[in-house]
Amino acid sequence: MSEPISALRRARYEGFVTVEEAGLQGMVQIRGDFDSDIFTRAVSDAAGVPMPGQRKALWEGRQGLLWMSPDEVMLLCPYPEADRALARLDSALAGTHHLALNVSDARTLFTLEGTGLREVLAKLAPVDMSPDVFRPGMLRRTRLAQVAAAFWLRSDTRAEVICFRSVAPYMMDLLSTAAATGSEVGLHGD
């Protein structure tokens, strides 16, 4: 059996913001009834964090939950633990309407680090990135240029972006071009 590798083998670009493909990341897509105590308890227990509110991201280290839609969350965990998290969910939710899939090998995670990350994301997404509107812990599922993606702020200087693995090289090019030194436009007081 071959060893798993990330889409871009941790490719890195350093501009006024550092862009890096984060390597292997466990991701479990979960759909179900957010009003069900059984569902929310099972998902929270599997992730180790409470269920996030609308357009929120909650995490503890590499474990967390991302609100993706009114009936969908994405569980983040270390890559080797994704299958175990999925099995725990399926066991805890047996007999309950739900869908849970390990999508770790179908998605790619990027990190952006630097004080200009709002500017990089604002160049690509139709989202108000001003600090008083988009704060750490908030998540948007949108498009970066023409690529379906989700992104959230872990802090004012760190953001994470998820997209389909099949478009990872293009996403790296988009993020790197937007982060190229000399392309700053001075948004948000940067």
C-alpha positions in Angstrom: 0.0 0.0 0.0 1.3 3.4 -0.9 1.9 6.2 1.7 -0.5 9.1 1.7 0.9 12.4 0.6 -0.6 15.8 0.6 -1.7 17.5 -2.6 1.3 19.8 -2.9 3.7 18.3 -0.4 3.6 21.3 1.8 4.4 23.8 -0.9 5.2 27.2 0.5 5.2 30.8 -0.8 6.6 33.8 1.1 5.3 37.2 0.1 3.8 39.9 2.3 1.8 36.9 3.6 3.1 33.3 3.8 1.0 30.8 2.1 1.5 27.1 2.8 -0.2 23.9 1.9 -0.7 22.5 5.4 0.0 18.8 4.7 -2.2 15.9 5.5 -5.3 16.9 7.5 -8.1 14.7 8.7 -11.5 15.9 7.6 -14.9 14.3 8.2 -17.9 15.8 6.5 -21.0 15.3 8.7 -24.7 16.1 7.8 -27.6 15.7 10.1 -30.2 17.4 12.3 -28.6 20.2 14.3 -31.8 20.3 16.5 -31.2 16.7 17.6 -29.5 16.4 21.0 -28.2 12.9 20.0 -26.6 14.3 16.8 -25.0 17.4 18.4 -23.7 15.5 21.4 -22.1 12.8 19.2 -20.5 15.3 16.9 -19.2 17.4 19.7 -17.8 14.4 21.5 -16.0 13.2 18.3 -14.5 16.6 17.7 -13.7 17.6 21.3 -15.3 21.0 20.9 -19.0 22.3 21.1 -21.1 22.5 18.0 -20.2 25.8 16.2 -22.9 28.4 15.5 -23.8 29.7 12.1 -20.7 30.6 10.0 -18.3 29.8 13.0 -15.2 27.7 13.4 -14.3 26.2 16.8 -11.1 24.3 17.4 -8.6 23.1 19.9 -5.2 22.5 18.2 -5.8 20.3 15.1 -9.2 19.2 16.3 -12.3 21.2 15.6 -15.6 21.8 13.9 -16.5 24.1 11.0 -20.1 25.2 10.3 -20.6 24.5 6.6 -24.3 24.9 6.2 -27.5 24.6 8.3 -27.2 20.8 8.2 -23.5 20.2 7.7 -20.3 20.5 9.7 -16.7 19.5 8.9 -14.8 17.8 11.7 -11.0 18.5 11.6 -8.6 16.0 13.3 -5.1 14.7 12.7 -5.0 12.7 9.5 -4.4 9.3 11.1 -7.5 9.7 13.3 -10.1 10.5 10.6 -11.2 6.9 10.2 -11.5 6.4 14.0 -13.5 9.6 14.3 -15.8 8.4 11.5 -16.3 5.0 13.2 -17.1 6.7 16.5 -19.6 8.9 14.8 -21.3 6.1 13.0 -21.5 4.1 16.2 -22.9 7.0 18.3 -25.4 7.9 15.5 -26.6 4.4 14.7 -30.3 4.6 14.0 -30.2 8.4 13.7 -30.5 10.1 10.3 -27.0 11.3 9.4 -24.3 11.2 6.7 -20.6 11.1 7.7 -17.8 10.7 5.2 -14.0 10.8 5.5 -13.1 13.4 2.9 -9.5 13.9 4.0 -8.0 12.7 0.7 -10.5 14.8 -1.3 -9.7 18.2 0.3 -6.6 20.4 0.8 -5.9 22.8 3.6 -3.9 25.9 3.2 -2.6 28.3 5.9 -2.0 32.0 5.4 0.1 33.8 8.0 0.9 37.5 8.3 -0.8 40.8 9.0 -1.9 41.2 5.4 -4.0 38.0 5.2 -7.2 40.0 5.1 -6.0 41.8 2.0 -5.1 38.5 0.3 -8.5 37.0 1.0 -10.3 40.3 0.0 -8.7 40.2 -3.4 -10.2 36.8 -4.1 -13.5 36.5 -2.2 -16.7 38.6 -2.2 -16.5 38.9 1.6 -16.1 42.0 3.8 -12.8 41.3 5.4 -12.6 44.4 7.6 -11.6 43.6 11.2 -14.9 44.9 12.7 -17.0 42.6 10.4 -14.9 39.4 9.9 -13.3 38.3 13.2 -11.3 35.3 14.4 -13.5 32.3 14.7 -15.7 33.3 11.8 -16.0 31.2 8.7 -17.2 31.8 5.1 -18.0 29.2 2.5 -17.6 31.0 -0.8 -15.4 31.2 -3.8 -11.9 32.4 -4.1 -11.7 33.6 -7.6 -13.7 30.8 -9.3 -12.8 28.0 -6.8 -15.3 26.7 -4.2 -13.6 27.1 -0.8 -14.2 27.7 2.9 -11.9 29.9 5.0 -11.7 31.1 8.6 -9.5 33.2 10.8 -7.7 31.4 13.7 -6.3 34.8 14.7 -5.8 38.2 13.1 -2.6 36.9 11.6 -3.5 33.3 10.7 -6.2 32.0 8.3 -7.0 28.6 6.9 -8.5 27.7 3.6 -10.1 24.4 2.5 -10.7 23.5 -1.2 -11.0 20.4 -3.3 -7.7 18.6 -3.7 -8.2 18.6 -7.5 -7.8 22.4 -7.6 -5.0 22.6 -5.1 -2.3 23.8 -7.6 -4.6 26.5 -8.9 -5.5 27.6 -5.4 -1.8 27.8 -4.5 -1.2 30.0 -7.5 -4.2 32.2 -6.6 -3.2 32.7 -3.0 0.5 33.2 -3.9 -0.3 35.8 -6.6 -2.6 37.7 -4.1 0.2 37.5 -1.5 3.0 38.6 -3.8 5.2 41.4 -2.3 4.5 44.6 -4.2 0.9 43.7 -4.8 -0.4 45.2 -1.5 -3.2 47.7 -1.9 -3.4 48.9 1.7 -6.8 47.6 2.6 -7.8 47.5 6.3 -4.9 49.6 7.5 -2.2 47.2 6.4 
